[in-house]
Amino acid sequence: MPEVVLTGAAGRIEGRYSPGKRENAPIALILHPHPRAGGHMNHPVAVQMYHLFMKRGFSTLRFNFRGVGRSQGEFDGGIGELADAATALDWLQTTNPTATQCWVAGYSFGAWVSMQLLMRRPETDGFISVSPPANMYDFSFLAPCPASGLFLHGSADTVVPNVEVERVVTKLRSQKGIVIDYDLIEGATHFWAEHLPSVESHVGDYLDKRLAAEPA
């Protein structure tokens, strides 16, 4: 799991990268939760998703947003963090020019940033959005959403009520040409402390279903 250092608009970006075993391996970018709430690339949910993609042969990158860990700069309310994510995806695509697929995955704040990135990169094939903060940030930019994906949320999430996520899902499901999966995990909170196996099983099953339909 080699360390990588990227050059972003605010300076150094610290990351961890696992290359796929084949030259045209698909790529996946993992985005962590809110820096001001202690979010970092080694958060258990972010690491869990990193390993799920890695085990399926993806060239996978996770990184620290500006001001987190050894990444330089300061928190920028989402604007700079989106720039960091774009820099990371640029690096991932340049490093893997023959990648067969491109995926983005994020947890909480990282889910919001990842969906914005998705809108700017129509070549993206799929997404995983865990506990998206639909009550804190405006998701109306997903018009239209360019790719199919999975929303994963906990029924006991008191930070982001599931009705807020369901509102986004319902809107996206009205679009033609994409398929939105929504898994609500009974008893899981926003932090997934006792439900990491559910993240593993649901995200893993979704990836397996998509890859069986469209081999990477």
C-alpha positions as CSV (number, residue, x, y, z in Angstrom):
1,M,0.0,0.0,0.0
2,P,2.5,2.6,-1.1
3,E,2.4,6.2,0.0
4,V,2.0,8.8,-2.8
5,V,2.5,12.5,-2.7
6,L,0.5,14.6,-5.2
7,T,0.8,18.3,-5.9
8,G,-2.5,20.1,-5.4
9,A,-3.6,23.8,-5.6
10,A,-2.8,24.2,-1.8
11,G,0.4,22.2,-1.9
12,R,1.2,18.6,-1.0
13,I,-1.6,16.0,-1.0
14,E,-0.9,12.8,1.0
15,G,-2.3,9.6,-0.3
16,R,-2.3,5.8,-0.3
17,Y,-2.4,4.0,-3.6
18,S,-2.8,0.3,-4.5
19,P,-2.2,-0.4,-8.2
20,G,-4.2,-3.1,-9.9
21,K,-2.5,-6.2,-11.1
22,R,-3.3,-5.7,-14.8
23,E,-2.4,-2.8,-17.1
24,N,-6.0,-1.9,-17.9
25,A,-7.3,-2.3,-14.3
26,P,-10.3,-0.1,-13.5
27,I,-9.8,2.8,-11.1
28,A,-11.5,4.0,-7.9
29,L,-11.1,7.1,-5.8
30,I,-12.1,7.1,-2.1
31,L,-13.0,10.3,-0.3
32,H,-13.1,10.6,3.5
33,P,-15.5,12.4,5.9
34,H,-15.4,16.0,7.1
35,P,-12.0,17.3,8.1
36,R,-13.5,19.5,10.8
37,A,-15.1,16.5,12.4
38,G,-11.9,14.5,12.5
39,G,-12.2,13.0,9.1
40,H,-9.2,11.5,7.4
41,M,-8.2,8.9,4.8
42,N,-7.7,6.2,7.5
43,H,-11.3,6.4,8.8
44,P,-12.6,2.8,9.0
45,V,-15.4,3.4,6.4
46,A,-13.0,4.9,3.9
47,V,-10.5,2.1,4.5
48,Q,-13.2,-0.5,4.2
49,M,-14.2,0.9,0.7
50,Y,-10.6,1.1,-0.3
51,H,-10.1,-2.6,0.4
52,L,-13.4,-3.6,-1.3
53,F,-12.3,-2.0,-4.6
54,M,-8.7,-3.2,-4.2
55,K,-9.8,-6.8,-3.7
56,R,-11.7,-6.6,-7.0
57,G,-8.7,-5.6,-9.0
58,F,-9.1,-1.8,-9.0
59,S,-6.2,0.6,-8.9
60,T,-7.4,2.4,-5.8
61,L,-6.5,5.7,-4.3
62,R,-7.5,7.4,-1.0
63,F,-6.0,10.7,0.2
64,N,-6.2,13.4,2.8
65,F,-8.0,16.6,2.0
66,R,-6.0,19.8,2.4
67,G,-5.1,20.5,6.0
68,V,-5.5,16.9,7.1
69,G,-2.6,14.7,8.1
70,R,0.4,15.6,5.9
71,S,-1.6,17.3,3.2
72,Q,-0.9,21.0,3.1
73,G,-3.4,23.9,3.1
74,E,-6.5,24.7,5.2
75,F,-10.1,23.5,5.1
76,D,-11.9,25.4,2.4
77,G,-15.6,24.6,2.9
78,G,-15.8,22.1,0.1
79,I,-14.5,24.2,-2.8
80,G,-10.9,23.5,-2.3
81,E,-11.6,19.9,-1.3
82,L,-13.4,19.4,-4.7
83,A,-10.2,20.7,-6.3
84,D,-8.2,18.2,-4.3
85,A,-10.4,15.4,-5.4
86,A,-10.1,16.5,-9.0
87,T,-6.3,16.6,-8.7
88,A,-6.4,13.1,-7.2
89,L,-8.6,11.7,-10.0
90,D,-6.4,13.4,-12.6
91,W,-3.4,11.6,-11.1
92,L,-5.2,8.3,-11.0
93,Q,-6.3,8.6,-14.6
94,T,-2.8,9.7,-15.8
95,T,-1.2,6.8,-13.9
96,N,-3.8,4.3,-15.4
97,P,-4.4,5.6,-19.0
98,T,-6.0,2.4,-20.2
99,A,-8.3,1.9,-17.2
100,T,-11.6,0.1,-18.3
101,Q,-13.8,1.9,-15.7
102,C,-13.7,4.8,-13.3
103,W,-15.5,4.9,-10.0
104,V,-15.8,7.4,-7.1
105,A,-16.8,6.6,-3.5
106,G,-17.2,8.8,-0.5
107,Y,-18.5,8.8,3.0
108,S,-20.4,11.6,4.6
109,F,-18.8,14.9,3.6
110,G,-16.7,12.8,1.2
111,A,-19.9,11.5,-0.4
112,W,-21.0,15.1,-1.1
113,V,-17.6,16.0,-2.7
114,S,-17.6,12.8,-4.7
115,M,-21.0,13.5,-6.2
116,Q,-19.8,16.9,-7.3
117,L,-16.8,15.3,-8.8
118,L,-19.0,12.9,-10.6
119,M,-20.9,15.7,-12.2
120,R,-17.7,17.2,-13.6
121,R,-16.4,13.8,-14.9
122,P,-19.1,12.3,-17.1
123,E,-16.7,9.5,-17.9
124,T,-17.3,8.1,-14.4
125,D,-19.0,4.7,-14.6
126,G,-20.3,4.3,-11.0
127,F,-20.4,5.7,-7.5
128,I,-20.8,4.6,-3.9
129,S,-22.3,7.2,-1.6
130,V,-22.3,6.3,2.1
131,S,-24.3,8.5,4.6
132,P,-24.5,11.4,2.2
133,P,-25.2,14.6,4.2
134,A,-28.3,15.6,2.2
135,N,-29.7,17.8,5.1
136,M,-26.5,19.8,5.3
137,Y,-25.5,20.3,1.7
138,D,-27.5,20.9,-1.5
139,F,-27.5,17.9,-3.8
140,S,-29.7,19.6,-6.5
141,F,-26.6,19.8,-8.7
142,L,-27.3,16.2,-9.6
143,A,-29.3,17.2,-12.6
144,P,-28.9,14.9,-14.3
145,C,-26.8,12.4,-12.5
146,P,-24.4,10.9,-15.2
147,A,-23.9,7.4,-13.7
148,S,-25.6,4.6,-11.8
149,G,-24.6,4.0,-8.2
150,L,-25.4,3.0,-4.7
151,F,-26.6,5.1,-1.7
152,L,-26.0,3.4,1.6
153,H,-27.5,4.8,4.8
154,G,-28.3,3.8,8.4
155,S,-31.9,3.8,9.7
156,A,-30.6,5.1,13.1
157,D,-28.6,8.0,11.6
158,T,-29.4,11.0,13.8
159,V,-27.0,13.3,11.9
160,V,-28.6,12.8,8.5
161,P,-32.3,11.6,8.7
162,N,-32.9,8.9,6.1
163,V,-35.9,10.9,4.8
164,E,-33.4,13.5,3.4
165,V,-31.4,10.9,1.6
166,E,-34.6,9.2,0.3
167,R,-35.7,12.6,-1.2
168,V,-32.4,12.7,-3.3
169,V,-32.8,9.0,-4.3
170,T,-36.4,9.5,-5.4
171,K,-35.4,12.5,-7.5
172,L,-32.6,10.6,-9.2
173,R,-34.7,7.5,-9.8
174,S,-37.0,9.6,-12.0
175,Q,-34.1,10.0,-14.5
176,K,-33.9,7.7,-17.5
177,G,-30.7,5.9,-18.4
178,I,-29.4,5.3,-14.8
179,V,-30.2,2.9,-12.0
180,I,-30.0,4.1,-8.4
181,D,-29.7,1.5,-5.6
182,Y,-30.6,2.5,-2.1
183,D,-29.8,0.3,0.9
184,L,-31.1,1.3,4.3
185,I,-29.3,-0.6,7.1
186,E,-31.4,-1.3,10.1
187,G,-29.9,0.1,13.3
188,A,-26.8,1.7,11.7
189,T,-25.8,5.2,12.8
190,H,-24.0,7.9,10.8
191,F,-20.7,6.5,12.2
192,W,-21.2,2.8,11.4
193,A,-19.2,1.8,14.5
194,E,-21.1,-1.5,15.0
195,H,-22.1,-2.0,11.4
196,L,-18.8,-2.0,9.4
197,P,-19.7,-5.6,8.2
198,S,-22.8,-4.2,6.6
199,V,-20.7,-1.7,4.7
200,E,-18.5,-4.5,3.5
201,S,-21.4,-6.8,2.5
202,H,-23.7,-4.2,0.8
203,V,-21.0,-2.3,-1.0
204,G,-19.2,-5.6,-2.0
205,D,-22.5,-7.2,-3.2
206,Y,-23.2,-4.0,-5.3
207,L,-19.8,-4.0,-6.9
208,D,-20.0,-7.7,-7.7
209,K,-23.4,-7.1,-9.3
210,R,-22.2,-4.2,-11.4
211,L,-19.0,-6.0,-12.4
212,A,-20.9,-9.1,-13.4
213,A,-23.1,-7.0,-15.7
214,E,-20.3,-4.9,-17.0
215,P,-16.9,-6.7,-16.5
216,A,-14.1,-4.2,-15.9
